[in-house]
Amino acid sequence: MMPPEQLERMRLRAAYRLFQWFSLEDQRNYWQRAAGQYRRAGNQVNFIVAVFAFIAGLAAALAGLLATGWLVPGSFANNGACAELADSQGLVRSMHQLGLIEEVEAEDDALEEFGELLATSPIAQARVDGMEFIAALNDMAGIDSDECSTVHSLTNLLMLVAVVAPAVGGAFTTLAGLYQWDRSANIYESALESLEVADSQSPLDDMDTLTYRAALRAYVENTLQVMSDESAQWGQSVRPPAQLEQFLSEEREKALRATRLGNAWDLGGGEDEGIGPLG
């Protein structure tokens, strides 16, 4: 028959293996898997938000560059030709709406198109017959209206993108705030770090029985404490486990107390002297 101490050591080892595989390792695997999933989801959303923010900034910068280079008076790309053309077209539309001139069907040549604006009053007729008006028509005929239209369309498209892209990025930011992927990943990663501290206090085979029992108790209680903190608080930092020395001290005190009670039992004659095994 095995000595009681050897049986106790085997029981402690079996309890340690069972708890290790069916509690600590199972919980560790779940936290690692969940933390990885949440971290990937958070990184993906952050990347999408950053991409849309970059697109919005780039679109706004390009729209400003096109407007400055082609569409404003004195632009550096075409000396303000598109702005002058837009002003002239606006003036013609205004005169037409006021009934000062009427437009006829345009010909292929741009100069003839502007020259076919007929005045409906003697004052306007005198102005369109002047040399200054003919010179202005020649200047406008030299402007590439297709290029100006393309730049206008592209600028409007870029401005639309600059407005829509931040809205889309904001939607993903709201989604990240709703599901709290980064926060959940931080909680699981913090719990894993504390679980490593608890695992480091697991008992070793070369320990004596008292130290082995204290290490096993520290290992089990600290592991359960980390699990309890993770499931209960969700928003507070997971507390680090207590150190092994605390459990060793408690086990020594229990052993000394049991020894004193045993000595008192032997010296006092047992229950006949009113001294029980529990004091």
C-alpha positions in Angstrom: 0.0 0.0 0.0 1.3 3.4 -0.9 2.2 5.9 1.8 -0.4 8.6 2.4 2.1 11.3 1.4 2.7 9.6 -2.0 -1.0 9.2 -2.6 -1.5 12.9 -1.7 1.2 13.9 -4.2 -0.4 11.8 -6.9 -3.8 13.4 -6.2 -2.3 16.8 -6.4 -0.6 16.0 -9.7 -3.9 14.7 -11.2 -5.8 17.7 -10.1 -3.1 20.0 -11.6 -3.2 18.2 -15.0 -7.0 18.2 -15.1 -7.3 21.9 -14.3 -4.5 22.8 -16.7 -6.0 21.1 -19.7 -9.7 21.5 -19.1 -9.7 25.0 -17.6 -6.6 27.1 -18.2 -5.7 25.9 -21.7 -9.3 25.9 -22.9 -9.8 29.5 -21.7 -6.5 30.6 -23.1 -7.3 29.2 -26.5 -10.6 31.0 -26.5 -9.1 34.4 -25.5 -6.4 34.1 -28.1 -8.8 33.3 -30.9 -11.3 36.1 -29.8 -8.5 38.6 -29.4 -7.1 37.8 -32.8 -10.5 38.1 -34.5 -11.4 41.4 -32.7 -7.9 42.9 -33.5 -8.2 42.0 -37.2 -11.6 43.5 -37.4 -10.5 46.7 -35.6 -7.4 47.0 -37.9 -9.5 46.5 -41.0 -12.0 49.2 -40.0 -9.2 51.6 -39.0 -7.6 51.0 -42.4 -10.8 51.7 -44.2 -11.4 54.9 -42.3 -7.8 56.0 -43.0 -8.3 55.2 -46.7 -11.5 57.3 -47.0 -9.9 60.1 -45.1 -6.9 60.0 -47.5 -9.3 59.9 -50.5 -11.2 62.9 -49.2 -8.0 65.0 -48.6 -6.6 64.0 -52.0 -9.9 64.8 -53.8 -10.1 68.2 -52.1 -6.5 69.0 -52.9 -6.9 68.0 -56.6 -10.1 70.0 -56.9 -8.4 73.1 -55.5 -5.4 72.6 -57.8 -7.7 72.3 -60.9 -9.7 75.4 -59.9 -6.6 77.4 -59.3 -4.9 76.2 -62.5 -7.7 76.5 -64.9 -10.9 78.0 -63.6 -10.2 81.2 -61.7 -9.2 84.6 -63.3 -5.4 84.7 -63.9 -5.0 80.9 -63.5 -1.4 79.7 -64.2 -2.3 76.9 -66.6 -4.3 79.0 -69.2 -4.0 82.6 -68.0 -7.6 82.6 -66.8 -9.1 81.7 -70.3 -11.7 79.4 -68.8 -12.8 82.0 -66.3 -13.1 84.6 -69.2 -15.1 82.1 -71.3 -17.4 81.4 -68.4 -17.9 85.1 -67.7 -18.6 85.8 -71.4 -21.1 82.9 -71.6 -22.8 84.2 -68.5 -23.0 87.7 -69.9 -24.5 86.4 -73.1 -27.1 84.3 -71.2 -28.0 87.3 -69.1 -28.4 89.5 -72.2 -30.5 86.9 -73.8 -32.8 86.6 -70.8 -33.2 90.4 -70.7 -34.2 90.3 -74.4 -31.3 92.4 -75.6 -30.1 89.7 -78.0 -31.3 86.5 -79.4 -29.3 83.4 -80.3 -29.5 81.6 -83.6 -28.4 78.2 -84.6 -24.6 77.9 -84.2 -22.2 77.1 -87.0 -19.1 74.9 -86.8 -16.7 77.8 -86.3 -16.7 79.3 -82.9 -16.2 82.9 -84.1 -19.2 82.5 -86.4 -21.2 81.2 -83.5 -20.5 84.3 -81.5 -20.9 86.5 -84.5 -24.4 85.2 -85.1 -25.7 86.9 -82.0 -28.2 89.5 -83.3 -29.0 92.6 -81.4 -32.6 93.6 -80.8 -32.0 97.2 -80.1 -30.0 100.0 -81.9 -27.7 100.4 -78.9 -26.8 96.8 -78.8 -26.4 96.8 -82.6 -23.9 99.6 -82.4 -21.9 97.7 -79.9 -21.7 94.4 -81.8 -20.5 96.2 -84.9 -17.6 97.8 -83.1 -14.0 96.7 -83.4 -13.6 95.9 -79.7 -16.5 93.4 -79.9 -14.9 91.7 -82.9 -11.5 91.5 -81.1 -13.3 90.0 -78.0 -14.9 87.5 -80.3 -11.6 86.5 -81.7 -10.1 86.0 -78.2 -13.0 83.8 -77.1 -12.9 81.8 -80.3 -9.3 80.8 -79.4 -10.3 79.3 -76.1 -10.7 75.5 -76.0 -14.2 75.2 -74.6 -14.0 71.3 -74.5 -10.9 71.5 -72.2 -12.7 74.0 -69.9 -15.8 71.8 -69.8 -13.7 68.7 -68.9 -11.9 70.6 -66.1 -15.2 71.9 -64.8 -16.7 68.3 -64.8 -13.6 66.8 -63.1 -13.5 69.5 -60.5 -17.2 69.0 -59.6 -16.6 65.2 -59.4 -13.6 65.7 -57.1 -15.6 68.1 -54.9 -18.4 65.4 -54.6 -15.8 62.8 -53.6 -14.4 65.2 -51.0 -17.8 65.5 -49.5 -18.9 61.9 -49.7 -15.7 60.1 -48.6 -15.6 61.6 -45.0 -19.3 60.5 -44.6 -18.4 57.0 -45.6 -15.4 57.0 -43.2 -17.6 58.4 -40.5 -20.0 55.5 -41.0 -17.2 53.0 -40.4 -16.0 54.9 -37.4 -19.5 54.7 -35.9 -19.5 50.9 -36.6 -16.2 50.5 -34.8 -17.6 52.5 -31.9 -20.7 50.3 -31.8 -18.9 47.0 -31.7 -15.8 48.1 -29.7 -13.4 45.7 -31.4 -10.3 47.4 -30.2 -11.5 47.6 -26.6 -12.6 44.0 -26.6 -9.2 42.9 -28.0 -7.4 44.9 -25.3 -9.4 43.2 -22.6 -8.6 39.7 -23.9 -5.0 40.6 -24.4 -4.7 42.0 -20.8 -6.4 38.8 -19.5 -3.9 36.7 -21.4 -1.0 38.5 -19.9 -2.4 38.0 -16.4 -3.1 34.4 -17.2 0.6 34.0 -18.1 1.5 35.2 -14.6 -0.9 32.7 -13.1 0.5 29.9 -15.3 4.0 30.8 -14.2 3.1 29.8 -10.6 2.1 26.3 -11.6 3.7 23.6 -9.4 6.9 21.7 -10.4 7.6 18.0 -9.8 10.8 18.7 -7.8 8.9 20.7 -5.2 8.2 19.2 -1.8 4.6 18.4 -0.9 4.0 21.6 1.0 5.4 23.9 -1.7 3.6 21.8 -4.4 0.3 22.2 -2.6 0.8 26.0 -2.2 1.9 26.4 -5.8 -1.2 24.4 -7.0 -3.5 26.6 -4.9 -1.9 29.8 -6.1 -2.1 28.5 -9.7 -5.8 27.6 -9.4 -7.0 30.6 -7.5 -5.1 33.1 -9.6 -6.3 31.5 -12.8 -9.9 31.6 -11.6 -9.4 35.2 -10.4 -8.3 36.2 -13.9 -11.3 34.4 -15.5 -13.7 36.1 -13.0 -12.2 39.5 -13.6 -12.4 39.2 -17.4 -16.1 38.1 -17.4 -17.2 40.5 -14.7 -15.7 43.9 -15.2 -15.4 44.6 -19.0 -14.0 48.0 -18.8 -11.5 47.8 -15.9 -8.0 46.5 -16.2 -7.7 42.8 -15.3 -6.0 42.5 -11.9 -2.7 40.7 -11.8 -2.7 37.5 -9.7 -1.3 37.4 -6.2 2.3 36.2 -5.8 3.2 32.6 -4.9 4.9 33.7 -1.7 1.5 34.7 -0.3 0.2 31.2 -0.8 3.3 29.6 0.6 3.0 31.7 3.7 -0.6 30.7 4.1 0.2 27.0 3.6 3.0 27.2 6.2 0.7 28.8 8.7 -1.9 26.1 8.1 0.8 23.4 8.5 2.0 25.0 11.8 -1.5 25.3 13.1 -2.2 21.7 12.3 1.0 20.6 14.0 0.2 22.6 17.1 -3.3 21.2 17.2 -1.8 17.7 16.8 0.7 18.2 19.7 -2.0 19.7 21.9 -4.2 16.6 21.2 -1.4 14.2 22.1 -0.4 16.1 25.3 -3.9 16.8 26.5 -5.2 13.3 26.1 -7.6 13.9 23.3 -11.3 14.7 23.7 -11.3 13.6 27.3 -9.4 16.9 28.1 -11.8 19.0 26.0 -9.3 19.4 23.2 -10.7 18.4 19.8 -8.7 17.9 16.6 -9.9 21.3 15.4 -9.1 23.2 18.6 
